[in-house]
Amino acid sequence: MGRVVVDVMPKPEILDPQGKAVAGALPRLGFGQFASVRQGKRFELEVDGPVTDEILAAARAAGEQVLSNPVIEDVVAVYEDTEEQGPAL
C-alpha cells in the first residue's frame, strides 16, 4: 500500500487570517524566532500498490481540480510519503 501527500497553500496574494493569528500567538508562547506563518492543507491519498509517476500525476491533477480552490490556493507539493505510520493515538 502506498501513500501520496498533496500539500495545498493559499496563494501569496491571498490574506491568511489563520496564519496571522498563529504568527501573533507564537511569540507569546516563547517561539519568537519565526517571522511569519501561512496555514495550508495536507491531503494523504492511499493507493493499492506502489506509487508510480502516473499515480503522482493523477494526485497532482486531483489536487488542482478537486482538493484545492484554484482561485485562491496553489498545489505546492505532491510526493510519496515513505514514513512508516505509527499507532493511532
SULLINWO-V487714 format. One line per field, one symbol per residue. ss: DSSP state (2 for helix, 1 for strand, 0 for the rest). phi: phi as a letter, one per 40 degrees, with the letter a starting at -180 (. if undefined). Layout:
ss->???
phi->???
This chain:
ss->01111111110000002222222222220000000000001111111000002222222222222220000011111111000000000
phi->.bbbbbbbbccdcccbcccccccccdcccgbccbcabbbbbbbbbcbcgccbdcccccccccccbbcbcccbbbcbabaccbccccccc
